[in-house]
């Protein structure tokens, strides 16, 4: 990957651009917290060629939500489960809305 390719991917939410230290700093948390949510399988950081954890912006948003819950007193395992369920619900709602749009289009086409 060239430098130009890397620069172009900085807008990609899934590009693993942040090191563990930088991610922890951005979230205002510890590296141990990031390891814990990784162990709870909330996020799975990619690994650099040297084996270092790398995080994407999407993963940082997920981790930030887990941190909010933990800061409110929710145990980390429960916080991770809540975030996973919230993410699944959002996906299901998006798919349902898409299904309804497609069904409406089909009904309108059939009615004409």
C-alpha positions in Angstrom: 0.0 0.0 0.0 1.4 3.4 -1.0 1.2 6.6 1.1 -1.4 7.9 -1.3 -3.5 4.7 -0.7 -3.3 5.2 3.0 -4.2 8.8 2.9 -7.2 8.1 0.8 -8.4 5.5 3.4 -8.4 8.0 6.3 -12.1 8.8 5.5 -12.9 5.1 5.8 -14.6 4.3 9.1 -13.3 0.8 9.0 -9.7 1.6 8.3 -7.5 0.7 11.4 -5.7 4.0 11.7 -5.3 4.3 15.5 -2.8 2.6 17.8 -3.9 1.3 21.1 -2.2 4.2 22.9 -3.8 6.8 20.7 -7.2 5.1 20.9 -7.1 5.0 24.7 -6.0 8.7 24.7 -8.9 9.7 22.4 -11.4 7.8 24.5 -10.0 9.1 27.8 -9.6 5.5 29.1 -6.8 3.0 29.6 -5.3 0.5 27.3 -6.5 -2.1 29.8 -10.1 -1.0 29.1 -9.5 -1.6 25.3 -8.1 -5.0 26.0 -11.1 -5.9 28.3 -13.7 -5.0 25.6 -11.6 -7.0 23.1 -11.7 -10.0 25.5 -15.5 -9.5 25.8 -15.6 -9.6 22.0 -17.2 -6.2 21.6 -14.5 -5.2 19.2 -11.7 -7.1 17.5 -8.8 -4.8 16.6 -6.8 -5.6 13.6 -3.1 -6.2 14.1 -0.2 -4.4 12.4 2.6 -6.3 10.8 4.4 -6.1 14.1 1.4 -7.5 16.0 0.2 -4.2 17.5 -3.5 -3.6 17.9 -5.0 -1.0 15.5 -8.5 0.5 15.8 -10.9 2.0 13.3 -13.1 5.0 13.9 -16.1 2.7 14.0 -14.5 0.6 16.7 -13.7 3.8 18.7 -17.4 4.8 18.5 -18.4 1.4 19.8 -15.8 1.6 22.6 -16.9 5.1 23.5 -20.5 3.8 24.0 -19.2 1.0 26.2 -17.2 3.5 28.2 -20.3 5.6 28.8 -22.2 2.6 30.2 -19.2 1.6 32.4 -18.9 5.2 33.7 -22.6 5.0 34.7 -21.9 1.9 36.8 -22.7 -0.9 34.3 -20.3 -3.9 34.6 -18.0 -4.1 31.6 -19.4 -7.5 30.4 -23.0 -6.1 30.6 -22.0 -2.9 28.9 -20.5 -4.9 26.0 -23.6 -7.0 25.6 -25.8 -3.9 25.7 -23.7 -2.2 22.9 -23.8 -5.4 20.8 -27.6 -5.6 21.2 -28.0 -1.8 20.4 -25.9 -2.4 17.2 -28.0 -5.4 16.2 -31.2 -3.5 16.8 -30.0 -0.6 14.7 -29.1 -3.0 11.8 -32.5 -4.7 12.1 -34.3 -1.4 12.0 -32.3 -0.3 9.0 -33.1 -3.6 7.2 -36.8 -3.3 8.1 -37.0 0.2 6.8 -35.3 -0.9 3.6 -37.7 -3.9 3.3 -40.7 -1.6 3.8 -39.4 0.9 1.1 -39.0 -2.0 -1.4 -42.4 -3.4 -0.6 -44.0 0.0 -1.1 -42.2 0.4 -4.4 -43.4 -3.1 -5.5 -47.0 -2.3 -4.5 -47.0 1.0 -6.3 -45.6 -0.7 -9.5 -48.2 -3.4 -9.3 -51.1 -0.9 -8.8 -50.2 1.0 -12.0 
